[in-house]
Amino acid sequence: MTIDNQVPHGQAIRVLILCTRNSARSQMAEALFATIGGDRIVAASAGSDPGPGVHPLAVEALAKMGIDWRGRPAQGIPAVQDAQWDAVITVCDAARDACPYMPTAGVTTHWGLEDPAAAAGNHAAQLQAFIVTRDVLRDAITAFVAAVDRARDTSRSLDLRDALDAGQLALKRAQSKS
């Protein structure tokens, strides 16, 4: 468990990502945290009003990066609320409003992203919305993991707020480009 936002060296960081349906943004973030963070990150995702499963275009966008996310279930917050989380990240405004406080979270932050499932158009246009969201999340998560690695490589104390802020900054930069 995180104490004062600090995670001991060598301990995997437990990150929970929340959104409304747990079908697109949070699922892609979970997949990317697991892939980019490797054994340094334990990631999970949940929704305040979970849907029937992962959106097929989220699965397709992840597959284009070599991540197989087929068959993953959507789950509600009750499935994860009793676990200890070092960081909780909301990725949609509705989830932030529905879950302003998680008692088992060390630190919380909001990485607001538009819902790619709301994109209109043909398959290619809709898929592009998912790819943009995936890439924005990839940049934010890469910055988060890099901040974690820098702190651990220099034996500095790791303050998760610094890593979350690095991710937030990368997210804003990536959103301004897209």
C-alpha positions in Angstrom: 0.0 0.0 0.0 1.2 3.5 -0.7 2.0 5.7 2.2 2.2 9.4 1.6 2.2 8.7 -2.2 5.5 6.7 -1.9 6.0 3.2 -3.3 9.0 1.2 -2.0 11.6 0.4 -4.6 11.1 -3.1 -6.1 7.4 -3.1 -5.4 5.0 -3.2 -8.4 2.8 -0.1 -8.6 -0.9 -1.0 -8.5 -2.9 1.3 -10.9 -6.6 1.2 -11.3 -8.2 3.0 -14.3 -11.9 4.0 -14.2 -14.4 5.1 -16.8 -18.1 4.7 -17.3 -18.6 1.6 -19.4 -15.1 -0.1 -19.0 -15.2 -0.9 -22.7 -12.8 1.5 -24.4 -10.6 4.1 -22.7 -10.0 2.3 -19.4 -9.5 -1.1 -21.1 -7.0 0.4 -23.5 -5.2 2.1 -20.6 -5.1 -1.2 -18.6 -3.6 -3.0 -21.6 -1.0 -0.3 -22.2 0.0 -0.1 -18.5 0.4 -3.8 -18.5 2.4 -3.8 -21.7 4.6 -0.7 -21.2 5.0 -1.2 -17.4 5.8 -4.9 -17.6 6.3 -6.4 -14.1 6.7 -2.9 -12.6 2.9 -2.2 -12.9 -0.1 -4.2 -11.9 -3.1 -2.6 -13.8 -6.8 -3.2 -13.7 -9.8 -1.3 -15.0 -13.4 -0.9 -14.1 -16.5 1.1 -14.9 -19.2 3.0 -12.9 -21.8 1.5 -15.3 -20.0 -1.4 -17.1 -21.0 -2.5 -20.5 -21.2 -6.0 -21.9 -17.4 -6.2 -22.8 -14.5 -4.5 -24.5 -15.5 -2.5 -27.5 -14.4 -4.4 -30.7 -12.7 -1.2 -32.0 -10.6 -1.0 -28.8 -9.5 -4.6 -29.4 -8.7 -3.8 -33.0 -6.7 -0.6 -32.1 -4.7 -2.5 -29.5 -4.1 -5.4 -32.0 -2.5 -2.9 -34.4 0.2 -2.5 -31.6 0.5 -6.2 -31.1 -1.6 -6.4 -28.0 -4.2 -9.1 -27.9 -7.1 -7.9 -25.7 -9.8 -10.2 -27.0 -12.3 -11.7 -24.6 -11.6 -9.4 -21.7 -14.6 -8.7 -19.5 -15.9 -5.3 -18.5 -16.3 -5.1 -14.8 -17.9 -2.7 -12.3 -16.2 -0.8 -9.5 -17.5 -3.2 -6.8 -15.1 -5.9 -8.3 -12.0 -3.7 -7.5 -13.1 -1.3 -4.8 -11.7 -3.4 -1.8 -8.3 -3.9 -3.3 -5.4 -1.6 -2.4 -4.4 0.8 -5.3 -1.4 3.0 -5.3 -3.0 5.2 -8.0 -6.5 5.5 -9.4 -6.9 7.3 -12.7 -10.3 8.3 -14.1 -10.3 8.7 -17.8 -13.8 10.2 -18.3 -15.7 12.9 -16.6 -18.7 10.7 -15.7 -16.4 8.3 -13.8 -14.6 11.1 -12.1 -18.0 12.5 -10.9 -19.3 9.0 -9.9 -16.1 8.0 -8.1 -14.6 11.2 -6.6 -13.1 9.2 -3.8 -11.7 5.6 -3.5 -10.8 4.8 0.1 -8.3 2.2 -1.0 -6.4 4.6 -3.3 -3.0 6.2 -2.4 -3.4 9.0 -5.0 -6.1 9.8 -7.6 -6.0 11.9 -10.7 -8.1 12.6 -13.8 -6.8 12.1 -17.3 -9.9 13.3 -19.3 -10.3 11.8 -22.7 -13.1 12.0 -25.2 -15.0 8.7 -25.7 -13.9 7.2 -29.0 -17.0 5.1 -29.0 -19.0 8.3 -29.7 -17.2 8.8 -33.0 -19.4 8.9 -36.1 -18.6 7.7 -39.6 -17.6 4.6 -41.4 -15.4 1.8 -39.8 -12.2 3.5 -40.8 -13.2 6.9 -39.2 -14.4 5.2 -36.0 -11.3 3.1 -35.8 -9.2 6.2 -36.2 -10.8 7.7 -33.1 -9.8 4.6 -31.1 -6.3 4.8 -32.5 -6.0 8.5 -31.5 -7.2 7.7 -28.0 -4.8 4.7 -27.8 -1.9 6.8 -28.8 -2.7 9.6 -26.4 -2.9 7.0 -23.6 0.3 5.4 -24.8 2.2 8.7 -24.5 0.8 9.4 -21.1 1.5 5.9 -19.8 5.0 6.0 -21.3 5.7 9.3 -19.5 4.3 7.8 -16.2 6.5 4.7 -16.4 9.6 6.7 -17.4 9.1 8.9 -14.3 8.8 5.7 -12.2 12.0 4.3 -13.8 14.0 7.5 -13.4 13.2 7.6 -9.7 14.0 3.9 -9.2 17.2 4.2 -11.3 18.5 7.0 -9.2 17.3 5.4 -5.9 15.2 8.5 -5.3 12.0 8.2 -3.4 9.2 7.7 -5.8 6.3 10.1 -5.4 3.4 8.8 -7.5 2.0 12.3 -7.9 5.2 13.2 -9.9 4.6 10.2 -12.2 0.9 11.0 -12.6 1.7 14.6 -13.4 4.3 13.5 -16.0 1.5 11.4 -17.6 -0.9 14.3 -17.4 1.5 16.6 -19.1 2.2 14.0 -21.9 -1.5 13.5 -22.3 -2.2 17.2 -22.8 0.7 17.4 -25.3 -0.6 14.4 -27.3 -4.2 15.8 -27.3 -3.0 19.1 -28.6 -1.3 17.3 -31.5 -4.4 15.2 -32.4 
